[in-house]
Amino acid sequence: MTRLETLYDELHNENISVHDYHFSKTKKAACFKDGDIETIIIDKAALHDSAEEYSLIAEEYAHYETESLYTIEPSFNEPFARMLRIAAEGKAKRHAINKHIPFNESFKREFERCVYADGLDIYELADRFNMTVDFVKRAIEHYDSQGYKW
């Protein structure tokens, strides 16, 4: 079973449904909660590969896991609403990184191999974890900012 299939199983076990929906040109995924109904919507036609699908779903799922949901209302662009949205996005991104690319011996070993043996090949590291390059870059930045030692 692939990591993506395992993630879909986890969502199913948590009663979170995933639906394909075409968004605008800039949005590829979102999550919604209406009472007890939790849904992740993803625009599969806009995705490049399974790594992008996994990365987006992992991040949207993290909103539920951290209870960092926010409301999209007409006041969405007001300074306080924007601050709440940025905080919720940051919390979900950090959680998704910690869960899906944890700083453990496996990650350190792969990172060191890519850095020291091959020169930093971020693409190889992203392939290893089936995540997007952007997600892996954010993980490295996150762990650097936390003071983790390579």
C-alpha positions in Angstrom: 0.0 0.0 0.0 1.4 3.4 -0.9 1.7 6.4 1.5 -1.2 8.1 -0.4 -3.4 5.0 -0.1 -2.6 4.8 3.6 -3.5 8.5 4.1 -6.8 8.0 2.3 -7.5 5.0 4.6 -6.7 7.1 7.7 -9.1 9.8 6.4 -11.8 7.2 5.9 -11.3 5.8 9.4 -11.7 9.4 10.8 -14.9 9.9 8.7 -13.3 12.6 6.7 -14.5 12.4 3.1 -12.4 13.5 0.1 -14.1 14.9 -3.1 -12.7 16.0 -6.4 -13.8 19.5 -7.3 -12.5 22.1 -9.8 -11.4 25.3 -8.1 -10.2 28.5 -9.5 -6.7 28.8 -11.0 -5.0 29.4 -7.7 -6.7 27.0 -5.3 -6.0 23.2 -5.4 -7.4 22.0 -2.1 -9.5 23.1 0.9 -11.2 21.6 3.9 -14.6 22.3 5.3 -16.5 21.4 8.5 -20.2 21.6 8.8 -21.2 20.3 12.2 -19.9 16.7 12.3 -19.3 16.6 8.6 -15.6 17.0 7.7 -14.6 17.2 4.0 -11.5 17.7 2.0 -12.0 19.0 -1.5 -9.1 18.6 -4.0 -8.8 19.6 -7.6 -7.2 16.4 -9.0 -7.1 17.8 -12.5 -4.8 20.6 -11.4 -2.3 18.3 -9.7 1.0 17.3 -11.2 1.5 13.9 -9.5 0.8 11.8 -6.4 3.4 13.7 -4.4 1.4 16.9 -4.8 -1.8 15.1 -3.9 -0.3 13.6 -0.8 1.2 16.9 0.3 -2.0 18.9 -0.2 -4.2 16.3 1.5 -1.7 15.9 4.4 -1.8 19.7 5.0 -5.6 19.9 4.8 -6.0 16.9 7.1 -3.7 18.7 9.6 -6.3 21.5 9.9 -8.7 18.9 11.4 -6.0 17.3 13.6 -4.9 20.6 15.1 -8.4 22.2 15.1 -7.0 25.1 13.1 -10.0 25.8 10.9 -11.0 29.3 10.0 -14.1 30.9 8.5 -14.2 32.4 5.1 -16.5 35.3 5.3 -16.8 38.8 3.8 -14.5 40.0 6.6 -11.9 37.4 5.4 -9.4 40.1 4.2 -9.7 42.3 7.3 -6.5 42.5 9.3 -7.6 40.4 12.3 -9.3 37.7 10.1 -6.2 37.6 7.9 -4.0 37.2 11.0 -6.2 34.2 12.2 -6.0 32.6 8.8 -2.2 32.9 8.7 -1.9 31.5 12.2 -4.2 28.5 11.3 -2.3 27.8 8.1 1.1 27.9 9.9 -0.2 25.6 12.7 -1.5 23.1 10.1 1.7 23.2 8.0 3.9 22.6 11.1 1.8 19.7 12.2 1.8 18.2 8.7 5.6 18.4 8.5 6.1 16.8 12.0 3.7 14.0 11.1 4.6 13.2 7.5 8.3 14.0 7.5 9.3 13.5 11.1 12.8 14.5 12.2 13.9 10.9 13.0 16.9 8.7 12.1 15.4 7.8 8.7 14.9 11.4 7.7 18.4 12.4 9.0 20.0 9.5 7.2 18.3 10.4 3.9 19.0 14.1 4.3 22.7 13.4 5.1 23.0 11.1 2.1 21.5 13.7 -0.2 23.6 16.5 1.2 27.0 14.9 1.8 27.1 12.1 -0.8 25.3 13.7 -3.7 25.2 17.4 -2.9 21.8 18.6 -1.8 19.4 17.0 -4.2 16.1 18.2 -2.8 14.3 16.4 -5.7 15.7 13.1 -4.6 14.7 13.8 -1.0 11.2 14.8 -2.1 10.9 11.6 -4.2 12.0 9.5 -1.2 9.2 10.8 0.9 6.7 11.2 -2.0 6.2 14.8 -1.1 6.5 18.0 -3.1 9.8 19.8 -3.2 8.1 22.8 -1.6 6.9 20.6 1.3 10.4 19.2 1.8 12.0 22.7 1.7 9.5 23.8 4.3 10.3 20.8 6.5 14.1 21.6 6.3 13.4 25.3 7.2 11.1 24.2 10.0 13.6 21.9 11.5 16.4 24.4 11.1 14.3 27.1 12.9 13.7 24.6 15.7 17.4 24.1 16.2 17.6 20.5 15.1 21.1 19.3 14.5 21.9 17.4 11.3 
